[in-house]
C-alpha cells in the first residue's frame, strides 16, 4: 500500500507538495476542477443555486496540461496517482442525455488518451446528476472539530436543480422557465452503460483506469434525480457492464459505510480488492448512516480502519490510499492539521500492516477449524 494526498487545484503548490512528503505521502491525487477554492480550503456543499461555483469557461484538459502536472509533481519528489473528477462542463450532456452527448464523448476519449500518454494512471469520476449535495458544516467531530454531515430531515432533498447546474456546479447560464431535471434510476444506468461502453476500451488502450466514486451522500434520490451507486452491490453491477481492468472503483470507505442496510463493509471491501479493480481508496471514517451521519476523524468512526488495512494486506492491494475529507483542527492551519493527523494514522497502520494480526475472516476460519 502507498500513502497519497489529494490536493485541490489551487493547493497544487510547492509548499503543499513539501507538506505531503513531510507527512509521509509518496503520491498525489490532483483535482483540476476548481470547486474548493483557496490553498487552505474549507469543505462545503456550496449554495443552492451555484453549488461549488462556475465551470462554464473550463477548457478540455490537454496532453500538455497533464504532462506539465506529472513533471511538476515529480520534480517535487512525488508521483501522480490519479486525476479526480472531470469538470462538469466536459460531460454535462453525457450525464443529462443532451444534444452534445456524442461530441462530449469524443472529447473525453481524447482527454483519456492524452492522460495516458502523459503518464496519468487513473481518472476518478462520479456519475451523478446532483453530485455531492445536502451536507452541512458543523462542530461534529471529536473535540468540536469542524466537519460535515447529512441530516435529510433538515433539508429539502427534492429541491429542484437550477437550470444549467449539474454535478453541483454551473456549467452554463440558466434559461428562464426551463423545466426541472428529472432522472430515474433506469435512465441513469442506461446513460452510464452507454458511457462506459464508449470510453472503457479507450482507457484500456491508453493504460488508464477509470475509477467510479459511489454516491455521496448515498441517498435514494436527490434534487429530483436518482442516485447510482448507493448500495455496495451496485458497484458490482457497474463493473459488470464492461469487464475490463480499466473499469474500476474509486473506493470511498466513508460513502460505503454511510449506505443504509449495510451492516458491515469489510466483506464488500475484500470482494472489491479481490477483483483487482480498485483505482485508489478514500480512507475516510464516519458515524451514522443515511439519513443522518457525520464525518469523523479517521480513528473515531464506525469503521475499524485497522481491519480495512488487514483486508487490503491479505488481498495484496498495492495501490494508493488517501485521506478524503478530514475534520478541521483548531489551529492556524485547520486543513493541513486535519490532513497531517489522518496521514500519520494511515502511515502507522500501513507500516505495521504485517503486525496487525489476522483479519476477522481469518480468525473466524481458525475458530471453525479448531471446532
Secondary structure, DSSP 8 states (H G I E B T S, - for coil): -EEEEEE-GGG-SHHHHHHHHHTT--EEEE--S--S-STT------BTTTBT-B-TT-----HHHHHHHHHHHHHTT-EEEEEE---HHHHHHHHHT-TTHHHHHHHHHHHHHHHHHHT--EEEE---SS-S-S-EEEEEEGGGEEEEEEEGGGS-TT----TTEETTEE-S---TT-----B-HHHHHHHHHHHHHHHHHHHHHHT-EEEEE--SS--SEETTEE-SS-SHHHHHHHHHHS-STTEEEEEEHHHHHHSTT-S--HHHHHHHHHTT-EEEEE--EEEEETTEEEEE-TTSSSS-HHHHHHHHHHTT--SEEEE-S--B-SSS-HHHHHHHHHHHHHHHHHHTGGGS---HHHHHHHHHHH-
